[in-house]
Amino acid sequence: MSVSEIETVDMARVLMNAYDLGDMINGSVEVADYLYWRERMQEHPEVRRLIVELNARKELFEETQRFGHFHPNYHAAKEEVEQVERAMEEIEAVARFQAAEKALDDLLFEMSETIAYSVSSSIKVPGNNPLPKSGCGSGGSCGCG
């Protein structure tokens, strides 16, 4: 068997394992919880009404963003968007959906990190955290902070 044939066999095995891993993730409690609460949220009449209102408020806010803080209605438009978002977050289905979404995101991040670090400890794994704990410029292990 040539070297290219060995790589092909190994790559096929890796792909099959990746599909198996995807199936296991899809069968997880995190995915089931996420799908359940997403459906509850989408069916909730108050959430549906607030989504329409939120989209309208966001559209008005986007118009004020062209001028930023200098627009006379900027702060009022921003506050209206935040007010609708807070009203949505008070609904149980939305709060539970957001928690389920975070749990699923955490699971996927941990799995990505495990896979990446099993290849090399120097691989950078992107995350959704807007305030990362380490990395270039933040005083992490690279020493550039």
N, C-alpha and C positions, 0 to 999 in steps of 0.2 A: 504494500500500500504506500502511495506517495504521501508527502507531507501535506499537499493540498487536500487530499482525500481525508486525512486525519482531521484537519481543521474543519472540513465540511461536516463530518460526523459529530465533532465536538460542538459546532455551532448549532446543528440540528437538535442536539441534546439540550443545549442551553435554552434554545427557543421553546422546546417542549416544557422544560422546567419553568420557564417564565409564564407560559400559558397556565400551567398547573398552579403557580403562585397567584396569578390573576384570578383563577377560579376560587382559590381559597379565600382571597380577599373579598371577592363578591359574595361568598358564603358567610362572611364574618358578621358578628353582632353589630359592629360599627356601621357597616353598610346597610344592614337591615334597619337599624335605628334611624339612620340618615334618610333612607327612602320612606320609612313610615312617617316621620315628622315632616318631610317635604310635602308628602301628599296631604297630611292634615292641614298644613299651612296653606297650600294651594286651594283647598276646598273651603277654607274659613271665609265666610262672607265679609267680615270686617277687615280681614287682611287684604282681600281683593279690592275693597273700596279704598283702603289706605295706600295700596300700590298705585292705583290710578292717581290719587291725590299727590303721592310722593313724586311720581313722574312729572306731574304738572308743576310742582314746586321746584323740582330740579331744573326743569326747562327755564323757568324764570330766573333761577339763581345763575345758570350758565350764561344768560344774557348779561347779567351784572358783572360776571367775572371778566368780561372783556376789558373793563376799566378797573377791576379789582376794588380795593378799599376806597378808591376815589368815587365810585358810583354811589349816588345818594341812597339807593335801596339795597346796597350790597349786604350790610349787616342784617337787615330785616329779612331779606330773601334767604340768607344763610340760616337764620334762626328758625324760619318757617320749615325748612328742610329738616333741621335737627329735631324740631318739635314733632313732626310726623314720624321720623325714625324712632323717637322715644315712645310714641304711642304704639308703634308696631312692636317694639321690644317688650311692651307690657303684656302682650297677648301670649298665653302659654305656648301655643303651637309654634310661634316664631322663636321664643326663647329656647324651647326644646330643640328646634331645628338648628339654631345657631350652635348650641352645645354639641349636638350630634355631628354637625359639620366640622367643628373644631376637633372632636375626637377622631373622626375619620382622617382629617388632615394630619393630625399627630401620628396616627398609625402609618399613613403613607410616607411621611417624612422619616420616621424611625426605620422603616423598611428600606427606603432609599439610602439612608445613611449606612445601614448595615451592609447593603450590597456594595456601595461605593468603597467603604473601608475594608471590605474583604478583598478588594482589588489592590488598594493602596491607601495608606493613612494620609497621604498628601492630597487626595482628591477632595475638591470642594463640593459640598452638597448644598444647593440652594434651598432656602426655607422661605416661609411666608412671614416671618417675624420682621416687622419694619425696624426694630431695634436689635440687631444681632449682637450676641454676646462676645464674639471674637471675629477676627479676620482683619484684613488690611485696613488700616486707618482707625481701628477701634481699640488699639492697645492689646491686641491678641498675641498669639504665639509668634507671629512674624516679626514683632518688635518695631513696627513702623509707627505705631500710635504715639 
